[in-house]
Amino acid sequence: MHRVLILGAGKIGRMMVRLLSDADDYEILVADARAESLERIANHPEIRSEVRTQTIDASDRRQLAAAMRGCQTVLSALSFRFNPLLAEVALAEGLSYFDLTEDVATTRLVRRFADGAKAGQIFMPQCGLAPGFISIVANQLTKAFDKVETVHMRVGALPQFPTGALKYNLTWSTDGLINEYCNPCDAIHEGSRIDVLALEGFEHFSLDGVRYEAFNTSGGLGTLCETMDGKVRELNYKTIRYQGHCDQMLLLVNELRLSERRDLLKDILEYAVPVTFQDVVVTFCTVTGRRDGQLVQITDARKIYHETIGGENWSAIQITTAAGICAALDMHLAGQLPRQGFVRQEEVDFNQFLANRFGQRYQSQMATRFSK
């Protein structure tokens, strides 16, 4: 069995344990600072005996190194701020490294460590939904064109039953959500790479009879701006929400200047906005370009809903995020990814990803691709 260390036993980490445990090919060590989170995994009646748990301080280099010894791969489900140290220790211990970060600065640091990777050792950040799967989709759609003009990527993790003025529930990391709403955003406009402001670029669209809004947020493009620099006229990423959400966040983030007091903003959101596991993930990727002299548009649209797995309800964002990183691990071991160093999401083969036992979670619900 392949020996995996999963750091983080929160919502996404538990889903990763569940998927890899059910696959029956992995020996898993789960580490977290919270004993109660580890007990929830250790005492679960359907978790295999090959899953072990360990309390750890992820900011302690020696504890990390001790946990990694005997493992072959480390998967991070921790907040982005821990990941640079994890990647550094993984390099020293000879482990391949995967994470879910949307934080641009963190990815740059991980990439720096990847330069020292040994043969067979890879560093692959951004393995979740966005960044992650949406870059795999976008890259696949661009292959249908002789010349690509525009790439528009839209993703949202939304409550299935929205209420309140925000029309939103917390579905994943609050730190990550605040990063998205407050940090500068990458884009390509008129052929040049630029930074744009979060919560701007407002637009409306309809999908499956539902009206949504979308606006700029940080981190969702991953490394795609760099990959497509000089190859596309326009490339951007926006987060999908129900109508009215953006105005409320503009008040909090900009007018009340809570972007400058992020700890306070986090406290407000976690105190007042409930978590939901009844959610839906929406992905909407549209590419236009020239094919045989004609201007053509191709769109890939998907909705993935929460599911009951093993008698337990799992949210759509848990399923899609964990499926992305587990599929990346599977594909690495199957020799379907580059064999050394830094690996970008757009280097993942779309069809191999969807054929993967974990990647199949992305095609279990509505999936529509059409052209006009």
TORSE-456082 format. One record per residue (C-alpha): residue number from 1; x, y, z; residue in one letter. Coordinates in steps of 0.05 Angstrom, whole numbers, always signed. Layout:
<atoms>
ATOM   k      x      y      z r
ATOM NUM      X      Y      Z a
...
</atoms>
This chain:
<atoms>
ATOM   k      x      y      z r
ATOM   1     +0     +0     +0 m
ATOM   2    +21    +71    -14 h
ATOM   3    +33   +109    +51 r
ATOM   4     +0   +177    +54 v
ATOM   5     +3   +232   +107 l
ATOM   6    -59   +276   +107 i
ATOM   7    -49   +340   +147 l
ATOM   8   -115   +370   +170 g
ATOM   9   -176   +333   +196 a
ATOM  10   -228   +386   +183 g
ATOM  11   -285   +385   +132 k
ATOM  12   -241   +372    +71 i
ATOM  13   -190   +328   +106 g
ATOM  14   -245   +281   +131 r
ATOM  15   -271   +275    +60 m
ATOM  16   -202   +258    +35 m
ATOM  17   -195   +204    +88 v
ATOM  18   -263   +176    +69 r
ATOM  19   -247   +172     -6 l
ATOM  20   -178   +143     +2 l
ATOM  21   -200    +95    +56 s
ATOM  22   -256    +69    +12 d
ATOM  23   -207    +59    -45 a
ATOM  24   -170     +7     -4 d
ATOM  25   -102    +22    -36 d
ATOM  26    -74    +71    +15 y
ATOM  27    -45    +67    +85 e
ATOM  28    -64   +133   +116 i
ATOM  29    -37   +174   +173 l
ATOM  30    -81   +234   +191 v
ATOM  31    -50   +290   +232 a
ATOM  32    -83   +351   +263 d
ATOM  33    -74   +396   +324 a
ATOM  34   -146   +383   +347 r
ATOM  35   -155   +317   +383 a
ATOM  36   -230   +320   +376 e
ATOM  37   -225   +322   +299 s
ATOM  38   -179   +261   +300 l
ATOM  39   -226   +224   +347 e
ATOM  40   -283   +234   +298 r
ATOM  41   -243   +198   +245 i
ATOM  42   -214   +144   +290 a
ATOM  43   -282   +127   +319 n
ATOM  44   -319   +125   +253 h
ATOM  45   -347    +54   +244 p
ATOM  46   -333    +52   +169 e
ATOM  47   -261    +77   +169 i
ATOM  48   -212    +21   +158 r
ATOM  49   -159     +0   +208 s
ATOM  50   -105    +23   +159 e
ATOM  51   -123    +95   +179 v
ATOM  52    -81   +120   +238 r
ATOM  53    -85   +188   +273 t
ATOM  54    -34   +232   +306 q
ATOM  55    -37   +299   +342 t
ATOM  56    +13   +348   +312 i
ATOM  57    +32   +421   +312 d
ATOM  58    +39   +437   +238 a
ATOM  59    +82   +498   +252 s
ATOM  60   +135   +454   +285 d
ATOM  61   +187   +431   +235 r
ATOM  62   +211   +372   +277 r
ATOM  63   +140   +345   +289 q
ATOM  64   +126   +350   +214 l
ATOM  65   +190   +314   +196 a
ATOM  66   +175   +258   +246 a
ATOM  67   +104   +249   +219 a
ATOM  68   +129   +247   +147 m
ATOM  69   +181   +192   +160 r
ATOM  70   +154   +126   +135 g
ATOM  71   +105   +161    +87 c
ATOM  72   +113   +171    +13 q
ATOM  73    +66   +228     -1 t
ATOM  74    +37   +286    +39 v
ATOM  75    -30   +318    +25 l
ATOM  76    -46   +385    +58 s
ATOM  77   -117   +402    +78 a
ATOM  78    -92   +457   +124 l
ATOM  79    -98   +532   +118 s
ATOM  80    -52   +561    +65 f
ATOM  81     -6   +594   +117 r
ATOM  82    +22   +526   +138 f
ATOM  83    +38   +501    +68 n
ATOM  84   +106   +533    +55 p
ATOM  85   +136   +498   +115 l
ATOM  86   +101   +432    +96 l
ATOM  87   +131   +436    +26 a
ATOM  88   +200   +452    +53 e
ATOM  89   +199   +392   +100 v
ATOM  90   +169   +347    +46 a
ATOM  91   +228   +365     +1 l
ATOM  92   +278   +347    +55 a
ATOM  93   +243   +282    +72 e
ATOM  94   +235   +261     -1 g
ATOM  95   +158   +261     -3 l
ATOM  96   +115   +285    -61 s
ATOM  97    +70   +342    -40 y
ATOM  98     -2   +362    -58 f
ATOM  99    -44   +419    -30 d
ATOM 100   -110   +457    -42 l
ATOM 101    -86   +529    -34 t
ATOM 102   -118   +587    -71 e
ATOM 103    -65   +634    -43 d
ATOM 104    -20   +660    -99 v
ATOM 105    +40   +677    -54 a
ATOM 106    +38   +608    -22 t
ATOM 107    +40   +574    -91 t
ATOM 108   +101   +615   -110 r
ATOM 109   +137   +590    -48 l
ATOM 110   +118   +518    -61 v
ATOM 111   +143   +524   -132 r
ATOM 112   +210   +548   -106 r
ATOM 113   +218   +484    -65 f
ATOM 114   +197   +442   -125 a
ATOM 115   +261   +463   -161 d
ATOM 116   +299   +418   -114 g
ATOM 117   +255   +356   -123 a
ATOM 118   +288   +289   -134 k
ATOM 119   +268   +240   -189 a
ATOM 120   +197   +216   -178 g
ATOM 121   +182   +272   -128 q
ATOM 122   +130   +323   -149 i
ATOM 123   +101   +386   -118 f
ATOM 124    +30   +399   -140 m
ATOM 125     -9   +455   -106 p
ATOM 126    -79   +480   -122 q
ATOM 127   -110   +410   -130 c
ATOM 128   -181   +427   -111 g
ATOM 129   -240   +457   -148 l
ATOM 130   -216   +528   -165 a
ATOM 131   -159   +530   -171 p
ATOM 132   -156   +459   -195 g
ATOM 133   -210   +425   -236 f
ATOM 134   -232   +489   -271 i
ATOM 135   -162   +497   -301 s
ATOM 136   -164   +426   -326 i
ATOM 137   -231   +440   -360 v
ATOM 138   -208   +506   -390 a
ATOM 139   -144   +477   -418 n
ATOM 140   -183   +420   -450 q
ATOM 141   -232   +468   -484 l
ATOM 142   -176   +509   -514 t
ATOM 143   -152   +448   -552 k
ATOM 144   -213   +452   -598 a
ATOM 145   -188   +516   -631 f
ATOM 146   -137   +537   -682 d
ATOM 147   -131   +604   -645 k
ATOM 148   -160   +619   -577 v
ATOM 149   -192   +687   -565 e
ATOM 150   -224   +686   -495 t
ATOM 151   -226   +640   -435 v
ATOM 152   -278   +655   -381 h
ATOM 153   -279   +611   -319 m
ATOM 154   -336   +616   -269 r
ATOM 155   -343   +574   -205 v
ATOM 156   -387   +578   -143 g
ATOM 157   -400   +535    -81 a
ATOM 158   -471   +556    -63 l
ATOM 159   -524   +538    -12 p
ATOM 160   -578   +497    -46 q
ATOM 161   -630   +535     -6 f
ATOM 162   -606   +608     +0 p
ATOM 163   -634   +654    +54 t
ATOM 164   -618   +722    +83 g
ATOM 165   -588   +784    +50 a
ATOM 166   -522   +749    +34 l
ATOM 167   -557   +689     +2 k
ATOM 168   -497   +650    +24 y
ATOM 169   -474   +598    +75 n
ATOM 170   -403   +580    +95 l
ATOM 171   -384   +517    +57 t
ATOM 172   -308   +516    +63 w
ATOM 173   -248   +554    +92 s
ATOM 174   -266   +623   +118 t
ATOM 175   -193   +644   +110 d
ATOM 176   -195   +623    +37 g
ATOM 177   -261   +659    +25 l
ATOM 178   -233   +724    +54 i
ATOM 179   -170   +717    +11 n
ATOM 180   -214   +711    -51 e
ATOM 181   -254   +774    -33 y
ATOM 182   -195   +817    -12 c
ATOM 183   -132   +800    -53 n
ATOM 184   -114   +824   -123 p
ATOM 185   -136   +779   -181 c
ATOM 186    -97   +755   -241 d
ATOM 187   -125   +765   -311 a
ATOM 188   -105   +773   -383 i
ATOM 189   -137   +832   -419 h
ATOM 190   -123   +852   -492 e
ATOM 191    -65   +803   -492 g
ATOM 192    -30   +831   -430 s
ATOM 193    -26   +803   -359 r
ATOM 194    -57   +850   -309 i
ATOM 195    -82   +852   -237 d
ATOM 196   -155   +869   -226 v
ATOM 197   -193   +884   -162 l
ATOM 198   -234   +832   -125 a
ATOM 199   -310   +844   -124 l
ATOM 200   -306   +882   -190 e
ATOM 201   -321   +858   -261 g
ATOM 202   -393   +846   -241 f
ATOM 203   -438   +806   -290 e
ATOM 204   -502   +765   -293 h
ATOM 205   -515   +698   -328 f
ATOM 206   -566   +642   -327 s
ATOM 207   -555   +567   -321 l
ATOM 208   -607   +513   -318 d
ATOM 209   -662   +565   -306 g
ATOM 210   -627   +600   -247 v
ATOM 211   -601   +671   -249 r
ATOM 212   -531   +682   -220 y
ATOM 213   -482   +739   -212 e
ATOM 214   -406   +733   -218 a
ATOM 215   -348   +779   -200 f
ATOM 216   -273   +779   -195 n
ATOM 217   -241   +739   -139 t
ATOM 218   -169   +720   -125 s
ATOM 219   -133   +654   -137 g
ATOM 220   -181   +615   -181 g
ATOM 221   -137   +617   -243 l
ATOM 222    -80   +582   -211 g
ATOM 223    -21   +583   -259 t
ATOM 224    -64   +588   -322 l
ATOM 225    -47   +662   -332 c
ATOM 226    +27   +644   -339 e
ATOM 227    +12   +583   -383 t
ATOM 228    -32   +623   -431 m
ATOM 229     +7   +687   -432 d
ATOM 230    +15   +708   -505 g
ATOM 231    -35   +656   -528 k
ATOM 232   -101   +688   -512 v
ATOM 233   -133   +757   -517 r
ATOM 234   -174   +752   -453 e
ATOM 235   -172   +704   -394 l
ATOM 236   -208   +715   -327 n
ATOM 237   -238   +679   -268 y
ATOM 238   -300   +700   -228 k
ATOM 239   -337   +671   -169 t
ATOM 240   -411   +654   -177 i
ATOM 241   -462   +676   -125 r
ATOM 242   -536   +686   -122 y
ATOM 243   -560   +756   -141 q
ATOM 244   -549   +809    -88 g
ATOM 245   -489   +778    -53 h
ATOM 246   -436   +823    -83 c
ATOM 247   -468   +887    -59 d
ATOM 248   -468   +861    +12 q
ATOM 249   -395   +841     +9 m
ATOM 250   -375   +908    -21 l
ATOM 251   -405   +941    +41 l
ATOM 252   -366   +895    +88 l
ATOM 253   -300   +891    +52 v
ATOM 254   -292   +960    +20 n
ATOM 255   -339  +1011    +53 e
ATOM 256   -329   +985   +124 l
ATOM 257   -256   +970   +107 r
ATOM 258   -257   +901   +137 l
ATOM 259   -206   +880    +84 s
ATOM 260   -157   +915   +130 e
ATOM 261   -183   +877   +191 r
ATOM 262   -188   +806   +166 r
ATOM 263   -190   +773   +234 d
ATOM 264   -251   +815   +251 l
ATOM 265   -284   +798   +184 l
ATOM 266   -271   +724   +197 k
ATOM 267   -301   +730   +267 d
ATOM 268   -363   +764   +239 i
ATOM 269   -374   +713   +184 l
ATOM 270   -364   +652   +228 e
ATOM 271   -408   +681   +283 y
ATOM 272   -466   +702   +239 a
ATOM 273   -465   +660   +175 v
ATOM 274   -483   +587   +187 p
ATOM 275   -448   +528   +154 v
ATOM 276   -488   +484   +107 t
ATOM 277   -477   +415    +79 f
ATOM 278   -536   +423    +32 q
ATOM 279   -499   +457    -24 d
ATOM 280   -487   +456    -99 v
ATOM 281   -422   +469   -136 v
ATOM 282   -431   +505   -203 v
ATOM 283   -376   +507   -256 t
ATOM 284   -385   +546   -320 f
ATOM 285   -326   +552   -368 c
ATOM 286   -333   +585   -437 t
ATOM 287   -279   +590   -490 v
ATOM 288   -284   +626   -557 t
ATOM 289   -235   +623   -614 g
ATOM 290   -224   +611   -688 r
ATOM 291   -234   +542   -719 r
ATOM 292   -230   +533   -794 d
ATOM 293   -236   +608   -802 g
ATOM 294   -300   +613   -761 q
ATOM 295   -310   +645   -693 l
ATOM 296   -336   +589   -647 v
ATOM 297   -356   +584   -574 q
ATOM 298   -353   +521   -531 i
ATOM 299   -380   +517   -460 t
ATOM 300   -373   +465   -405 d
ATOM 301   -425   +473   -349 a
ATOM 302   -433   +428   -289 r
ATOM 303   -473   +424   -225 k
ATOM 304   -451   +377   -169 i
ATOM 305   -496   +368   -109 y
ATOM 306   -484   +344    -38 h
ATOM 307   -489   +268    -29 e
ATOM 308   -500   +216    +24 t
ATOM 309   -440   +170    +27 i
ATOM 310   -438   +113    +77 g
ATOM 311   -499   +140   +112 g
ATOM 312   -467   +209   +123 e
ATOM 313   -483   +273    +86 n
ATOM 314   -424   +305    +51 w
ATOM 315   -427   +374    +19 s
ATOM 316   -413   +385    -54 a
ATOM 317   -352   +428    -38 i
ATOM 318   -324   +373     +6 q
ATOM 319   -334   +321    -49 i
ATOM 320   -306   +362   -107 t
ATOM 321   -247   +390    -69 t
ATOM 322   -226   +323    -39 a
ATOM 323   -239   +287   -105 a
ATOM 324   -191   +335   -141 g
ATOM 325   -132   +323    -95 i
ATOM 326   -145   +248    -90 c
ATOM 327   -149   +241   -165 a
ATOM 328    -83   +279   -172 a
ATOM 329    -51   +230   -123 l
ATOM 330    -80   +171   -161 d
ATOM 331    -56   +198   -228 m
ATOM 332    +14   +211   -201 h
ATOM 333    +20   +139   -178 l
ATOM 334     -7   +115   -245 a
ATOM 335    +47   +154   -282 g
ATOM 336     -3   +201   -314 q
ATOM 337    +31   +265   -290 l
ATOM 338   +101   +294   -300 p
ATOM 339   +150   +253   -259 r
ATOM 340   +190   +308   -224 q
ATOM 341   +185   +379   -198 g
ATOM 342   +128   +429   -202 f
ATOM 343    +63   +405   -234 v
ATOM 344     +9   +452   -258 r
ATOM 345    -65   +434   -260 q
ATOM 346    -68   +448   -335 e
ATOM 347    -18   +391   -345 e
ATOM 348    -71   +342   -322 v
ATOM 349   -106   +305   -379 d
ATOM 350   -181   +321   -376 f
ATOM 351   -205   +253   -400 n
ATOM 352   -158   +215   -354 q
ATOM 353   -182   +258   -296 f
ATOM 354   -256   +244   -309 l
ATOM 355   -241   +169   -319 a
ATOM 356   -206   +167   -251 n
ATOM 357   -246   +135   -195 r
ATOM 358   -243   +200   -155 f
ATOM 359   -248   +247   -215 g
ATOM 360   -313   +213   -234 q
ATOM 361   -346   +253   -179 r
ATOM 362   -346   +312   -227 y
ATOM 363   -388   +275   -279 q
ATOM 364   -440   +243   -233 s
ATOM 365   -488   +301   -240 q
ATOM 366   -510   +349   -295 m
ATOM 367   -454   +361   -346 a
ATOM 368   -468   +399   -410 t
ATOM 369   -421   +418   -465 r
ATOM 370   -446   +455   -526 f
ATOM 371   -422   +500   -582 s
ATOM 372   -452   +555   -623 k
</atoms>
